[in-house]
């Protein structure tokens, strides 16, 4: 399998802009993505995904925008961290509670005897 080649942001924007412009004209719409991808030496499905996301971000297609998706990732990460912190605090609290109960119970036993 070939090594994954990361395209620059500049190339991504240029390719997306070219494909979107060609797709706006009904005469050049069929095969526009394949033609642009071939001219720029990239896989057509990669460009198709970029164009689809650009349409979502532009509001012409339904879906989750890039900024919303990024915000969701941040919120999920924060949620994981908070759940982890709560678990640690609950565990520490239960451990401290067990120690306090053992201490209280043993002093009662000494004073009762």
C-alpha positions in Angstrom: 0.0 0.0 0.0 1.3 3.5 -0.9 2.3 5.9 1.9 -0.4 8.4 2.9 0.4 11.8 1.3 -0.8 14.8 3.2 -1.9 17.7 1.0 -1.2 21.3 2.0 -4.0 23.5 3.1 -3.3 25.7 0.1 -3.7 22.8 -2.3 -6.8 21.7 -0.5 -8.4 25.1 -0.7 -7.4 25.6 -4.4 -8.7 22.1 -5.4 -12.0 22.6 -3.5 -12.5 26.1 -5.0 -11.9 24.8 -8.6 -14.3 21.9 -8.2 -17.0 24.0 -6.6 -16.7 26.5 -9.4 -16.9 23.8 -12.1 -19.9 22.2 -10.4 -21.8 25.5 -10.5 -22.0 25.4 -14.3 -24.4 22.7 -15.6 -22.2 22.2 -18.6 -19.1 21.3 -16.6 -20.8 19.7 -13.6 -20.6 16.1 -14.7 -17.1 14.7 -13.9 -15.9 18.0 -12.5 -14.4 16.5 -9.3 -12.7 13.7 -11.3 -11.2 16.1 -13.7 -9.9 18.5 -11.1 -8.5 15.6 -9.0 -6.7 14.2 -12.1 -5.2 17.6 -12.9 -3.9 18.0 -9.4 -2.8 14.4 -8.9 -5.0 13.4 -6.1 -7.6 10.7 -5.5 -11.1 11.8 -6.6 -12.8 10.6 -3.5 -10.5 12.8 -1.4 -11.6 15.8 -3.3 -15.2 14.7 -3.2 -15.1 14.6 0.6 -13.5 18.1 0.7 -16.1 19.5 -1.6 -18.9 17.9 0.4 -17.5 19.4 3.6 -17.1 22.8 1.9 -20.8 22.7 0.9 -21.8 21.8 4.5 -19.6 24.7 5.9 -21.1 27.0 3.3 -24.7 26.1 4.2 -25.7 24.6 0.9 -25.7 21.0 2.2 -27.1 19.6 5.4 -24.6 18.2 7.9 -22.2 19.0 10.7 -20.0 22.0 10.0 -16.2 21.8 10.6 -16.5 24.3 13.5 -19.3 22.3 15.1 -17.4 19.1 14.7 -14.3 20.6 16.3 -16.4 22.0 19.2 -18.0 18.6 19.7 -14.5 17.0 19.9 -13.4 19.6 22.5 -16.6 19.1 24.6 -16.3 15.3 24.5 -12.6 15.6 25.6 -13.7 17.9 28.5 -16.5 15.6 29.4 -14.1 12.6 29.6 -11.7 14.6 31.8 -14.5 15.6 34.1 -15.8 12.1 34.4 -12.3 10.9 35.2 -11.9 13.6 37.8 -15.3 12.8 39.4 -14.4 9.1 39.5 -11.1 9.9 41.2 -12.9 12.1 43.7 -15.6 9.5 44.4 -13.0 6.8 44.9 -11.0 9.0 47.3 -14.1 10.1 49.2 -15.2 6.4 49.6 -11.7 5.5 50.8 -11.6 8.4 53.3 -15.2 7.6 54.4 -14.2 4.0 55.1 -11.2 5.1 57.1 -13.3 7.5 59.2 -15.9 4.9 60.0 -13.2 2.4 61.0 -11.7 5.1 63.3 -15.0 6.0 64.9 -16.1 2.4 65.4 -12.9 1.4 67.0 -13.0 4.3 69.5 -16.5 3.3 70.5 -15.4 -0.2 71.2 -12.6 1.0 73.4 -14.8 3.3 75.5 -17.5 0.7 75.8 -15.2 -2.0 77.3 
